[in-house]
């Protein structure tokens, strides 16, 4: 199983980006949860949001109403749509897939929000 995160880049505050987590080697429905984390410079990695196979999603308070996690069954991806980006959203974003045996992690994609 491999997770490949993509879609990061440089964007101005107020702009949007869409990150994609491609899951290779296993159907996304076989995982109990697909999540996005981020790590800002000098800070610990934090959970941004998670999608569960029961259809529920949850987000950290700071991104509620701005970020949305969705899945693309056809592409086997878990996407993170980020709108109204703020300077404090800058960081490396990682996707993660949780199974009963272990958690899988992607390589991270850099998001930089400029003023």
C-alpha positions in Angstrom: 0.0 0.0 0.0 1.3 3.5 -0.9 -0.2 6.9 -0.4 0.8 9.7 -2.7 -0.2 13.2 -1.7 -0.2 16.0 -4.3 -1.7 19.4 -5.0 0.3 21.6 -2.7 1.8 24.9 -3.8 2.0 28.6 -3.1 -1.3 30.5 -2.9 -2.3 33.9 -1.6 -4.4 34.3 1.4 -8.0 33.9 0.6 -7.3 31.5 -2.2 -8.0 27.8 -2.6 -6.1 24.6 -3.2 -7.2 21.0 -3.6 -5.0 18.3 -2.2 -5.3 14.7 -3.4 -4.2 11.5 -1.7 -4.0 8.7 -4.1 -4.1 5.2 -2.5 -2.3 2.5 -4.4 -2.7 -1.2 -3.7 -5.9 -1.1 -1.7 -9.4 0.2 -2.1 -10.1 3.3 0.0 -13.2 1.6 1.4 -11.1 -1.0 3.1 -9.8 1.6 5.5 -11.7 2.6 8.6 -10.6 6.3 8.1 -8.8 8.5 5.8 -7.2 11.6 7.3 -5.3 14.7 6.5 -2.7 16.1 8.9 -0.4 19.1 8.7 2.8 20.2 10.3 3.7 23.9 10.5 7.3 24.9 11.0 8.4 24.4 14.6 5.1 22.9 15.5 3.8 19.4 16.1 1.8 17.5 13.5 -1.9 18.1 13.9 -5.0 16.4 12.6 -6.8 18.6 10.1 -9.7 16.4 9.3 -10.8 12.8 8.8 -13.3 10.9 6.8 -14.7 7.6 8.1 -16.3 4.8 6.1 -19.5 5.4 7.9 -19.7 8.6 5.9 -18.9 11.0 8.8 -16.3 13.7 8.7 -14.7 15.8 11.4 -12.4 18.8 11.3 -10.2 20.7 13.6 -12.0 23.9 14.7 -9.6 26.2 12.8 -10.6 24.8 9.4 -14.3 24.2 9.9 -16.3 25.8 7.2 -13.3 26.2 5.0 -11.9 22.7 4.4 -13.8 19.7 3.1 -12.6 16.1 2.8 -14.2 14.0 0.1 -13.4 10.7 -1.6 -13.3 9.9 -5.3 -14.2 6.2 -5.6 -13.3 6.1 -9.3 -9.8 7.5 -8.7 -9.3 5.9 -5.3 -8.4 9.2 -3.7 -9.2 11.2 -0.6 -9.2 14.8 -1.4 -8.9 17.9 0.8 -10.5 21.0 -0.7 -9.2 24.1 1.1 -10.9 27.4 0.6 -10.3 30.9 2.1 -6.8 29.9 3.0 -5.0 31.8 5.8 -1.4 32.4 6.6 -1.6 29.9 9.5 -2.6 27.1 7.1 1.0 27.0 5.9 2.7 23.7 6.4 3.4 20.3 5.1 0.2 18.3 4.6 0.1 14.5 5.0 -2.6 12.0 4.3 -3.0 8.9 6.3 -5.1 5.8 6.0 -6.1 3.7 9.0 -6.6 0.0 8.9 -7.1 -2.6 11.6 -3.5 -3.6 11.2 -1.7 -0.3 10.9 -1.7 3.2 9.7 -0.3 4.2 6.3 1.2 7.6 5.6 1.9 9.6 2.4 5.0 11.6 1.8 3.6 15.1 2.4 2.9 18.0 0.2 3.9 21.6 1.0 1.2 24.3 1.2 2.4 27.9 1.5 0.0 30.7 2.0 1.3 34.2 1.4 -0.1 37.6 2.3 
